[in-house]
């Protein structure tokens, strides 16, 4: 039940980040660059969670689908990009980095 609650909260966070990015930040583009807030959030989730959890993978796919709904790219483009990015980060963290994160 806790994982479902976490997924719903993270989905809402990603939705509002994408909404903020596509409706407000487009007016403040610096040097023709617009930061993708959803990618930053998904990367943060992928790096921060434990290697055996799958929440970041689910959130990367959901975030990609939400960004697909707001973009002109073919549907599924961002979902695939986000999912592959999250899988690569999970693989690299599991294979090469051995950190024990303790909750204080």
Residue pairs with C-beta under 8 A, 6 or more apart in sequence:
3 55
6 55
7 55
7 58
7 59
7 62
10 45
10 55
10 59
11 59
11 62
11 63
11 66
13 41
14 38
14 41
14 42
14 59
14 62
14 63
14 66
15 66
17 37
17 38
17 41
18 37
18 38
18 63
18 66
18 67
18 70
19 70
20 37
21 34
21 35
21 36
21 37
21 38
22 70
25 34
25 35
25 37
26 34
36 67
38 63
38 64
38 66
38 67
38 82
39 82
39 85
41 63
42 56
42 59
42 60
42 63
42 82
42 85
42 86
43 85
43 86
43 89
45 55
45 56
45 59
45 60
45 86
46 56
46 60
46 85
46 86
46 89
46 90
46 93
47 89
47 93
49 55
49 56
50 101
51 90
51 93
51 94
56 86
56 90
57 83
57 86
57 87
57 90
60 82
60 83
60 85
60 86
61 79
61 82
61 83
63 78
63 82
64 76
64 77
64 78
64 79
64 80
64 81
64 82
64 83
65 76
65 78
65 79
67 78
67 79
67 82
68 75
68 76
68 77
68 78
68 79
69 75
71 77
71 78
